Amino acid sequence: KPAPRADSSAQTGVRANPGRLWRVTDLTTPGFHWEGTWTFDGGKVLFAYRDRNSGTKSEGALELQVWDGAYVRLLNRGSKDVYEGQVQADGKTIKGTTQACGGNPKCRWEAVIER
């Protein structure tokens, strides 16, 4: 079941250029407060995280499935989870969740397009 597409930036006409580097906070893994980057390389998105609490590192790749300037969907083949997010009114912040989050409001991710 896809995540809800509430407060869609498509309704406000915001369209963002994805750039190549996003600064990410990922709270979609229970017990971890991941902070790091997503680097776009064609249809692949490389992530590099560090857990804010333990210092644990995690790296891997996501598959970019949809980017229309207002909405993004990525697949993590390792966890088989789908990340979905909406570009916010500022045109550089993306807020989202994953399918595994269900309706849990604390289970979310946020990114800022850096460049």
C-alpha positions as CSV (number, residue, x, y, z in Angstrom):
1,K,0.0,0.0,0.0
2,P,1.6,3.3,-1.0
3,A,2.2,6.0,1.6
4,P,-0.3,8.8,1.7
5,R,0.6,11.8,-0.6
6,A,-0.8,14.4,1.8
7,D,0.2,18.1,1.4
8,S,1.3,17.4,-2.1
9,S,3.6,20.0,-3.6
10,A,2.1,19.2,-6.9
11,Q,-1.0,21.0,-5.7
12,T,1.1,24.1,-5.0
13,G,3.0,23.9,-8.3
14,V,6.5,23.4,-6.6
15,R,8.9,21.5,-8.8
16,A,12.4,20.8,-7.7
17,N,15.6,19.8,-9.5
18,P,16.9,16.7,-7.6
19,G,20.5,17.8,-7.8
20,R,23.1,15.2,-6.9
21,L,23.4,15.3,-3.1
22,W,20.8,15.2,-0.4
23,R,21.4,15.6,3.4
24,V,19.2,13.1,5.0
25,T,17.7,12.3,8.5
26,D,16.2,8.8,8.4
27,L,14.0,7.6,11.3
28,T,12.5,4.6,9.5
29,T,14.6,1.9,11.2
30,P,13.5,1.2,14.8
31,G,16.2,2.1,17.3
32,F,18.3,4.1,14.9
33,H,18.6,7.8,14.2
34,W,20.4,7.7,10.8
35,E,22.0,10.9,9.5
36,G,23.9,11.2,6.3
37,T,23.7,11.6,2.5
38,W,22.0,10.3,-0.6
39,T,24.2,10.8,-3.7
40,F,22.4,10.5,-7.0
41,D,24.2,8.6,-9.7
42,G,21.9,7.9,-12.7
43,G,19.1,5.6,-11.5
44,K,21.1,4.6,-8.4
45,V,21.1,6.5,-5.1
46,L,24.1,5.8,-2.8
47,F,23.4,6.3,0.9
48,A,26.0,6.8,3.6
49,Y,24.6,7.0,7.2
50,R,25.9,7.3,10.7
51,D,23.6,6.6,13.7
52,R,23.5,9.7,15.9
53,N,23.3,7.6,19.0
54,S,25.8,4.7,18.6
55,G,28.0,6.0,15.8
56,T,27.2,2.8,13.7
57,K,27.7,3.3,10.0
58,S,25.6,2.0,7.1
59,E,26.1,2.3,3.4
60,G,24.2,1.0,0.4
61,A,22.2,1.8,-2.6
62,L,18.6,2.7,-3.3
63,E,17.0,2.5,-6.7
64,L,15.3,5.6,-8.0
65,Q,11.9,4.6,-9.3
66,V,10.0,7.9,-9.7
67,W,11.1,11.6,-9.6
68,D,8.7,14.1,-11.1
69,G,10.0,17.2,-9.3
70,A,7.3,17.1,-6.6
71,Y,7.3,13.4,-5.6
72,V,10.0,10.8,-5.2
73,R,9.9,7.0,-4.8
74,L,12.9,4.9,-4.1
75,L,13.4,1.1,-3.5
76,N,15.8,-0.3,-1.0
77,R,16.3,-3.8,-2.5
78,G,18.1,-4.9,0.6
79,S,15.2,-4.3,3.0
80,K,12.6,-4.6,0.2
81,D,11.1,-1.3,1.5
82,V,9.9,1.6,-0.6
83,Y,10.7,5.2,0.4
84,E,8.2,7.9,-0.8
85,G,8.3,11.6,-0.2
86,Q,7.0,15.0,-1.2
87,V,8.9,18.1,-2.1
88,Q,7.9,20.9,0.4
89,A,6.9,24.5,-0.5
90,D,10.6,25.7,-0.1
91,G,11.5,23.6,-3.2
92,K,14.5,21.9,-1.5
93,T,13.1,19.9,1.4
94,I,11.6,16.5,0.9
95,K,9.6,14.8,3.7
96,G,8.5,11.2,3.5
97,T,8.0,7.8,4.9
98,T,8.4,4.2,3.9
99,Q,5.8,1.5,3.3
100,A,7.0,-0.4,6.3
101,C,6.2,2.6,8.5
102,G,2.5,2.1,8.1
103,G,0.8,5.0,9.8
104,N,3.4,5.6,12.5
105,P,4.1,9.4,12.5
106,K,7.5,8.9,14.2
107,C,8.7,6.6,11.4
108,R,9.8,9.1,8.7
109,W,12.6,10.6,6.7
110,E,13.5,14.1,5.7
111,A,16.1,15.3,3.1
112,V,17.4,18.7,2.0
113,I,18.8,19.1,-1.6
114,E,22.3,20.4,-1.1
115,R,23.5,20.6,-4.6
